[in-house]
Amino acid sequence: MFTESVGGPFAVFLKVYLTKKRQVHLRKLFLSFWERILVYLSLLAEKNPEVKPPGFVNQS
């Protein structure tokens, strides 16, 4: 299974949560959470060019 190979227990936990009743609501929460993390990481990468999240491509 794709999710199990990627995140292990965390992905299984997510899969269980996203199949519950409040699927859409939780998905929105999860997406906004990840958007904040990505914005934070991109700001960090701009301030410290040597600190890059994995897969981050520096476009300068």
PyMOL Python script that loads the backbone (N, CA, C, O; Angstrom):
from pymol import cmd

cmd.read_pdbstr("""\
ATOM      1  N   MET A   1       0.841  -1.203   0.000  1.00  0.00           N
ATOM      2  CA  MET A   1       0.000   0.000   0.000  1.00  0.00           C
ATOM      3  C   MET A   1       0.878   1.256   0.000  1.00  0.00           C
ATOM      4  O   MET A   1       1.895   1.313   0.691  1.00  0.00           O
ATOM      5  N   PHE A   2       0.483   2.228  -0.761  1.00  0.00           N
ATOM      6  CA  PHE A   2       1.290   3.438  -0.940  1.00  0.00           C
ATOM      7  C   PHE A   2       1.531   4.173   0.381  1.00  0.00           C
ATOM      8  O   PHE A   2       2.666   4.527   0.701  1.00  0.00           O
ATOM      9  N   THR A   3       0.450   4.402   1.153  1.00  0.00           N
ATOM     10  CA  THR A   3       0.571   5.213   2.364  1.00  0.00           C
ATOM     11  C   THR A   3       1.439   4.532   3.405  1.00  0.00           C
ATOM     12  O   THR A   3       2.177   5.202   4.127  1.00  0.00           O
ATOM     13  N   GLU A   4       1.364   3.212   3.492  1.00  0.00           N
ATOM     14  CA  GLU A   4       2.152   2.508   4.495  1.00  0.00           C
ATOM     15  C   GLU A   4       3.640   2.558   4.178  1.00  0.00           C
ATOM     16  O   GLU A   4       4.471   2.594   5.086  1.00  0.00           O
ATOM     17  N   SER A   5       3.979   2.562   2.888  1.00  0.00           N
ATOM     18  CA  SER A   5       5.398   2.613   2.528  1.00  0.00           C
ATOM     19  C   SER A   5       5.965   4.011   2.745  1.00  0.00           C
ATOM     20  O   SER A   5       7.172   4.163   2.934  1.00  0.00           O
ATOM     21  N   VAL A   6       5.115   5.032   2.721  1.00  0.00           N
ATOM     22  CA  VAL A   6       5.613   6.403   2.864  1.00  0.00           C
ATOM     23  C   VAL A   6       5.804   6.798   4.325  1.00  0.00           C
ATOM     24  O   VAL A   6       6.909   7.162   4.729  1.00  0.00           O
ATOM     25  N   GLY A   7       4.746   6.729   5.113  1.00  0.00           N
ATOM     26  CA  GLY A   7       4.826   7.331   6.441  1.00  0.00           C
ATOM     27  C   GLY A   7       4.735   6.374   7.603  1.00  0.00           C
ATOM     28  O   GLY A   7       4.808   6.803   8.754  1.00  0.00           O
ATOM     29  N   GLY A   8       4.579   5.100   7.344  1.00  0.00           N
ATOM     30  CA  GLY A   8       4.490   4.138   8.440  1.00  0.00           C
ATOM     31  C   GLY A   8       3.256   4.373   9.299  1.00  0.00           C
ATOM     32  O   GLY A   8       2.164   4.580   8.768  1.00  0.00           O
ATOM     33  N   PRO A   9       3.414   4.345  10.617  1.00  0.00           N
ATOM     34  CA  PRO A   9       2.287   4.473  11.543  1.00  0.00           C
ATOM     35  C   PRO A   9       1.548   5.793  11.370  1.00  0.00           C
ATOM     36  O   PRO A   9       0.328   5.854  11.524  1.00  0.00           O
ATOM     37  N   PHE A  10       2.288   6.845  11.051  1.00  0.00           N
ATOM     38  CA  PHE A  10       1.668   8.161  10.887  1.00  0.00           C
ATOM     39  C   PHE A  10       0.689   8.149   9.716  1.00  0.00           C
ATOM     40  O   PHE A  10      -0.402   8.711   9.805  1.00  0.00           O
ATOM     41  N   ALA A  11       1.085   7.508   8.621  1.00  0.00           N
ATOM     42  CA  ALA A  11       0.222   7.447   7.447  1.00  0.00           C
ATOM     43  C   ALA A  11      -1.009   6.588   7.717  1.00  0.00           C
ATOM     44  O   ALA A  11      -2.108   6.904   7.262  1.00  0.00           O
ATOM     45  N   VAL A  12      -0.817   5.503   8.459  1.00  0.00           N
ATOM     46  CA  VAL A  12      -1.952   4.650   8.817  1.00  0.00           C
ATOM     47  C   VAL A  12      -2.927   5.427   9.688  1.00  0.00           C
ATOM     48  O   VAL A  12      -4.141   5.346   9.503  1.00  0.00           O
ATOM     49  N   PHE A  13      -2.382   6.183  10.644  1.00  0.00           N
ATOM     50  CA  PHE A  13      -3.191   7.037  11.517  1.00  0.00           C
ATOM     51  C   PHE A  13      -3.998   8.047  10.699  1.00  0.00           C
ATOM     52  O   PHE A  13      -5.188   8.255  10.936  1.00  0.00           O
ATOM     53  N   LEU A  14      -3.321   8.667   9.733  1.00  0.00           N
ATOM     54  CA  LEU A  14      -4.003   9.630   8.862  1.00  0.00           C
ATOM     55  C   LEU A  14      -5.097   8.959   8.053  1.00  0.00           C
ATOM     56  O   LEU A  14      -6.197   9.492   7.907  1.00  0.00           O
ATOM     57  N   LYS A  15      -4.781   7.777   7.527  1.00  0.00           N
ATOM     58  CA  LYS A  15      -5.745   7.077   6.675  1.00  0.00           C
ATOM     59  C   LYS A  15      -7.010   6.749   7.467  1.00  0.00           C
ATOM     60  O   LYS A  15      -8.124   6.891   6.965  1.00  0.00           O
ATOM     61  N   VAL A  16      -6.823   6.312   8.703  1.00  0.00           N
ATOM     62  CA  VAL A  16      -7.970   6.006   9.563  1.00  0.00           C
ATOM     63  C   VAL A  16      -8.783   7.268   9.815  1.00  0.00           C
ATOM     64  O   VAL A  16     -10.013   7.242   9.754  1.00  0.00           O
ATOM     65  N   TYR A  17      -8.095   8.374  10.100  1.00  0.00           N
ATOM     66  CA  TYR A  17      -8.809   9.613  10.397  1.00  0.00           C
ATOM     67  C   TYR A  17      -9.537  10.177   9.188  1.00  0.00           C
ATOM     68  O   TYR A  17     -10.648  10.692   9.309  1.00  0.00           O
ATOM     69  N   LEU A  18      -8.902  10.078   8.014  1.00  0.00           N
ATOM     70  CA  LEU A  18      -9.503  10.665   6.825  1.00  0.00           C
ATOM     71  C   LEU A  18     -10.669   9.842   6.289  1.00  0.00           C
ATOM     72  O   LEU A  18     -11.391  10.304   5.406  1.00  0.00           O
ATOM     73  N   THR A  19     -10.865   8.626   6.810  1.00  0.00           N
ATOM     74  CA  THR A  19     -12.007   7.843   6.363  1.00  0.00           C
ATOM     75  C   THR A  19     -13.173   7.929   7.353  1.00  0.00           C
ATOM     76  O   THR A  19     -14.194   7.265   7.173  1.00  0.00           O
ATOM     77  N   LYS A  20     -13.021   8.742   8.392  1.00  0.00           N
ATOM     78  CA  LYS A  20     -14.112   8.926   9.345  1.00  0.00           C
ATOM     79  C   LYS A  20     -15.167   9.875   8.776  1.00  0.00           C
ATOM     80  O   LYS A  20     -15.062  10.328   7.636  1.00  0.00           O
ATOM     81  N   LYS A  21     -16.190  10.168   9.595  1.00  0.00           N
ATOM     82  CA  LYS A  21     -17.299  11.015   9.145  1.00  0.00           C
ATOM     83  C   LYS A  21     -16.829  12.397   8.707  1.00  0.00           C
ATOM     84  O   LYS A  21     -17.248  12.899   7.664  1.00  0.00           O
ATOM     85  N   ARG A  22     -15.957  13.010   9.506  1.00  0.00           N
ATOM     86  CA  ARG A  22     -15.566  14.391   9.230  1.00  0.00           C
ATOM     87  C   ARG A  22     -14.387  14.438   8.279  1.00  0.00           C
ATOM     88  O   ARG A  22     -13.424  15.173   8.497  1.00  0.00           O
ATOM     89  N   GLN A  23     -14.472  13.648   7.228  1.00  0.00           N
ATOM     90  CA  GLN A  23     -13.378  13.489   6.275  1.00  0.00           C
ATOM     91  C   GLN A  23     -12.962  14.820   5.648  1.00  0.00           C
ATOM     92  O   GLN A  23     -11.782  15.170   5.630  1.00  0.00           O
ATOM     93  N   VAL A  24     -13.945  15.552   5.138  1.00  0.00           N
ATOM     94  CA  VAL A  24     -13.646  16.800   4.436  1.00  0.00           C
ATOM     95  C   VAL A  24     -13.051  17.824   5.401  1.00  0.00           C
ATOM     96  O   VAL A  24     -12.070  18.496   5.085  1.00  0.00           O
ATOM     97  N   HIS A  25     -13.666  17.930   6.588  1.00  0.00           N
ATOM     98  CA  HIS A  25     -13.202  18.902   7.581  1.00  0.00           C
ATOM     99  C   HIS A  25     -11.752  18.610   7.984  1.00  0.00           C
ATOM    100  O   HIS A  25     -10.925  19.520   8.037  1.00  0.00           O
ATOM    101  N   LEU A  26     -11.453  17.356   8.262  1.00  0.00           N
ATOM    102  CA  LEU A  26     -10.103  16.971   8.663  1.00  0.00           C
ATOM    103  C   LEU A  26      -9.102  17.183   7.531  1.00  0.00           C
ATOM    104  O   LEU A  26      -7.957  17.574   7.759  1.00  0.00           O
ATOM    105  N   ARG A  27      -9.555  16.920   6.315  1.00  0.00           N
ATOM    106  CA  ARG A  27      -8.659  17.118   5.183  1.00  0.00           C
ATOM    107  C   ARG A  27      -8.297  18.589   5.036  1.00  0.00           C
ATOM    108  O   ARG A  27      -7.150  18.929   4.745  1.00  0.00           O
ATOM    109  N   LYS A  28      -9.296  19.469   5.241  1.00  0.00           N
ATOM    110  CA  LYS A  28      -9.025  20.904   5.175  1.00  0.00           C
ATOM    111  C   LYS A  28      -8.049  21.326   6.267  1.00  0.00           C
ATOM    112  O   LYS A  28      -7.122  22.095   6.016  1.00  0.00           O
ATOM    113  N   LEU A  29      -8.263  20.820   7.483  1.00  0.00           N
ATOM    114  CA  LEU A  29      -7.355  21.119   8.589  1.00  0.00           C
ATOM    115  C   LEU A  29      -5.942  20.666   8.261  1.00  0.00           C
ATOM    116  O   LEU A  29      -4.971  21.394   8.471  1.00  0.00           O
ATOM    117  N   PHE A  30      -5.846  19.450   7.741  1.00  0.00           N
ATOM    118  CA  PHE A  30      -4.540  18.862   7.443  1.00  0.00           C
ATOM    119  C   PHE A  30      -3.829  19.662   6.359  1.00  0.00           C
ATOM    120  O   PHE A  30      -2.628  19.916   6.454  1.00  0.00           O
ATOM    121  N   LEU A  31      -4.579  20.062   5.321  1.00  0.00           N
ATOM    122  CA  LEU A  31      -3.981  20.817   4.226  1.00  0.00           C
ATOM    123  C   LEU A  31      -3.510  22.190   4.688  1.00  0.00           C
ATOM    124  O   LEU A  31      -2.431  22.636   4.297  1.00  0.00           O
ATOM    125  N   SER A  32      -4.306  22.869   5.520  1.00  0.00           N
ATOM    126  CA  SER A  32      -3.893  24.189   5.987  1.00  0.00           C
ATOM    127  C   SER A  32      -2.671  24.071   6.896  1.00  0.00           C
ATOM    128  O   SER A  32      -1.804  24.944   6.898  1.00  0.00           O
ATOM    129  N   PHE A  33      -2.609  22.979   7.672  1.00  0.00           N
ATOM    130  CA  PHE A  33      -1.451  22.703   8.522  1.00  0.00           C
ATOM    131  C   PHE A  33      -0.188  22.551   7.668  1.00  0.00           C
ATOM    132  O   PHE A  33       0.855  23.118   7.995  1.00  0.00           O
ATOM    133  N   TRP A  34      -0.282  21.789   6.581  1.00  0.00           N
ATOM    134  CA  TRP A  34       0.876  21.583   5.714  1.00  0.00           C
ATOM    135  C   TRP A  34       1.246  22.848   4.948  1.00  0.00           C
ATOM    136  O   TRP A  34       2.423  23.093   4.685  1.00  0.00           O
ATOM    137  N   GLU A  35       0.236  23.659   4.586  1.00  0.00           N
ATOM    138  CA  GLU A  35       0.534  24.922   3.913  1.00  0.00           C
ATOM    139  C   GLU A  35       1.367  25.824   4.811  1.00  0.00           C
ATOM    140  O   GLU A  35       2.320  26.457   4.358  1.00  0.00           O
ATOM    141  N   ARG A  36       0.997  25.877   6.106  1.00  0.00           N
ATOM    142  CA  ARG A  36       1.762  26.690   7.044  1.00  0.00           C
ATOM    143  C   ARG A  36       3.192  26.195   7.162  1.00  0.00           C
ATOM    144  O   ARG A  36       4.132  26.989   7.198  1.00  0.00           O
ATOM    145  N   ILE A  37       3.355  24.873   7.223  1.00  0.00           N
ATOM    146  CA  ILE A  37       4.702  24.303   7.327  1.00  0.00           C
ATOM    147  C   ILE A  37       5.527  24.639   6.087  1.00  0.00           C
ATOM    148  O   ILE A  37       6.701  24.991   6.199  1.00  0.00           O
ATOM    149  N   LEU A  38       4.918  24.530   4.908  1.00  0.00           N
ATOM    150  CA  LEU A  38       5.646  24.818   3.671  1.00  0.00           C
ATOM    151  C   LEU A  38       6.032  26.292   3.590  1.00  0.00           C
ATOM    152  O   LEU A  38       7.133  26.622   3.150  1.00  0.00           O
ATOM    153  N   VAL A  39       5.131  27.177   4.012  1.00  0.00           N
ATOM    154  CA  VAL A  39       5.452  28.613   4.020  1.00  0.00           C
ATOM    155  C   VAL A  39       6.601  28.884   4.979  1.00  0.00           C
ATOM    156  O   VAL A  39       7.524  29.635   4.662  1.00  0.00           O
ATOM    157  N   TYR A  40       6.534  28.261   6.166  1.00  0.00           N
ATOM    158  CA  TYR A  40       7.587  28.433   7.165  1.00  0.00           C
ATOM    159  C   TYR A  40       8.940  27.938   6.640  1.00  0.00           C
ATOM    160  O   TYR A  40       9.966  28.592   6.825  1.00  0.00           O
ATOM    161  N   LEU A  41       8.921  26.772   5.984  1.00  0.00           N
ATOM    162  CA  LEU A  41      10.160  26.209   5.441  1.00  0.00           C
ATOM    163  C   LEU A  41      10.728  27.083   4.330  1.00  0.00           C
ATOM    164  O   LEU A  41      11.942  27.264   4.241  1.00  0.00           O
ATOM    165  N   SER A  42       9.856  27.625   3.484  1.00  0.00           N
ATOM    166  CA  SER A  42      10.354  28.470   2.395  1.00  0.00           C
ATOM    167  C   SER A  42      10.932  29.775   2.947  1.00  0.00           C
ATOM    168  O   SER A  42      11.918  30.288   2.419  1.00  0.00           O
ATOM    169  N   LEU A  43      10.321  30.313   4.009  1.00  0.00           N
ATOM    170  CA  LEU A  43      10.868  31.508   4.652  1.00  0.00           C
ATOM    171  C   LEU A  43      12.225  31.204   5.277  1.00  0.00           C
ATOM    172  O   LEU A  43      13.158  32.000   5.167  1.00  0.00           O
ATOM    173  N   LEU A  44      12.331  30.048   5.932  1.00  0.00           N
ATOM    174  CA  LEU A  44      13.612  29.626   6.513  1.00  0.00           C
ATOM    175  C   LEU A  44      14.673  29.504   5.432  1.00  0.00           C
ATOM    176  O   LEU A  44      15.811  29.937   5.617  1.00  0.00           O
ATOM    177  N   ALA A  45      14.300  28.917   4.310  1.00  0.00           N
ATOM    178  CA  ALA A  45      15.259  28.700   3.229  1.00  0.00           C
ATOM    179  C   ALA A  45      15.723  30.028   2.628  1.00  0.00           C
ATOM    180  O   ALA A  45      16.855  30.138   2.157  1.00  0.00           O
ATOM    181  N   GLU A  46      14.838  31.039   2.645  1.00  0.00           N
ATOM    182  CA  GLU A  46      15.243  32.350   2.135  1.00  0.00           C
ATOM    183  C   GLU A  46      16.224  33.024   3.086  1.00  0.00           C
ATOM    184  O   GLU A  46      17.193  33.647   2.652  1.00  0.00           O
ATOM    185  N   LYS A  47      15.963  32.895   4.408  1.00  0.00           N
ATOM    186  CA  LYS A  47      16.853  33.522   5.383  1.00  0.00           C
ATOM    187  C   LYS A  47      18.188  32.791   5.462  1.00  0.00           C
ATOM    188  O   LYS A  47      19.245  33.420   5.503  1.00  0.00           O
ATOM    189  N   ASN A  48      18.135  31.467   5.483  1.00  0.00           N
ATOM    190  CA  ASN A  48      19.346  30.649   5.560  1.00  0.00           C
ATOM    191  C   ASN A  48      19.439  29.775   4.314  1.00  0.00           C
ATOM    192  O   ASN A  48      18.827  28.708   4.266  1.00  0.00           O
ATOM    193  N   PRO A  49      20.190  30.207   3.309  1.00  0.00           N
ATOM    194  CA  PRO A  49      20.260  29.445   2.053  1.00  0.00           C
ATOM    195  C   PRO A  49      20.798  28.024   2.238  1.00  0.00           C
ATOM    196  O   PRO A  49      20.510  27.145   1.427  1.00  0.00           O
ATOM    197  N   GLU A  50      21.577  27.793   3.300  1.00  0.00           N
ATOM    198  CA  GLU A  50      22.127  26.451   3.482  1.00  0.00           C
ATOM    199  C   GLU A  50      21.123  25.502   4.117  1.00  0.00           C
ATOM    200  O   GLU A  50      21.293  24.285   4.051  1.00  0.00           O
ATOM    201  N   VAL A  51      20.074  26.050   4.732  1.00  0.00           N
ATOM    202  CA  VAL A  51      19.052  25.196   5.354  1.00  0.00           C
ATOM    203  C   VAL A  51      17.911  25.007   4.365  1.00  0.00           C
ATOM    204  O   VAL A  51      17.139  25.935   4.121  1.00  0.00           O
ATOM    205  N   LYS A  52      17.800  23.818   3.799  1.00  0.00           N
ATOM    206  CA  LYS A  52      16.735  23.553   2.836  1.00  0.00           C
ATOM    207  C   LYS A  52      15.974  22.306   3.247  1.00  0.00           C
ATOM    208  O   LYS A  52      16.587  21.313   3.639  1.00  0.00           O
ATOM    209  N   PRO A  53      14.636  22.337   3.166  1.00  0.00           N
ATOM    210  CA  PRO A  53      13.855  21.123   3.367  1.00  0.00           C
ATOM    211  C   PRO A  53      14.164  20.140   2.244  1.00  0.00           C
ATOM    212  O   PRO A  53      14.566  20.562   1.159  1.00  0.00           O
ATOM    213  N   PRO A  54      13.988  18.843   2.476  1.00  0.00           N
ATOM    214  CA  PRO A  54      14.260  17.859   1.427  1.00  0.00           C
ATOM    215  C   PRO A  54      13.401  18.101   0.189  1.00  0.00           C
ATOM    216  O   PRO A  54      12.189  18.286   0.294  1.00  0.00           O
ATOM    217  N   GLY A  55      14.026  18.099  -0.966  1.00  0.00           N
ATOM    218  CA  GLY A  55      13.302  18.311  -2.209  1.00  0.00           C
ATOM    219  C   GLY A  55      13.116  19.769  -2.558  1.00  0.00           C
ATOM    220  O   GLY A  55      12.459  20.093  -3.548  1.00  0.00           O
ATOM    221  N   PHE A  56      13.689  20.654  -1.755  1.00  0.00           N
ATOM    222  CA  PHE A  56      13.528  22.080  -2.021  1.00  0.00           C
ATOM    223  C   PHE A  56      14.479  22.518  -3.116  1.00  0.00           C
ATOM    224  O   PHE A  56      15.683  22.277  -3.030  1.00  0.00           O
ATOM    225  N   VAL A  57      13.945  23.162  -4.147  1.00  0.00           N
ATOM    226  CA  VAL A  57      14.780  23.634  -5.257  1.00  0.00           C
ATOM    227  C   VAL A  57      14.930  25.139  -5.135  1.00  0.00           C
ATOM    228  O   VAL A  57      13.942  25.874  -5.142  1.00  0.00           O
ATOM    229  N   ASN A  58      16.152  25.584  -5.026  1.00  0.00           N
ATOM    230  CA  ASN A  58      16.415  27.021  -4.884  1.00  0.00           C
ATOM    231  C   ASN A  58      16.358  27.686  -6.251  1.00  0.00           C
ATOM    232  O   ASN A  58      17.218  27.457  -7.101  1.00  0.00           O
ATOM    233  N   GLN A  59      15.340  28.506  -6.454  1.00  0.00           N
ATOM    234  CA  GLN A  59      15.166  29.193  -7.739  1.00  0.00           C
ATOM    235  C   GLN A  59      15.589  30.642  -7.575  1.00  0.00           C
ATOM    236  O   GLN A  59      14.811  31.464  -7.091  1.00  0.00           O
ATOM    237  N   SER A  60      16.818  30.966  -7.974  1.00  0.00           N
ATOM    238  CA  SER A  60      17.304  32.326  -7.819  1.00  0.00           C
ATOM    239  C   SER A  60      17.769  32.878  -9.159  1.00  0.00           C
ATOM    240  O   SER A  60      18.217  34.023  -9.233  1.00  0.00           O
TER     241      SER A  60
END
""", "prot")
cmd.dss("prot")
cmd.show_as("cartoon", "prot")
cmd.util.cbc("prot")
cmd.orient("prot")
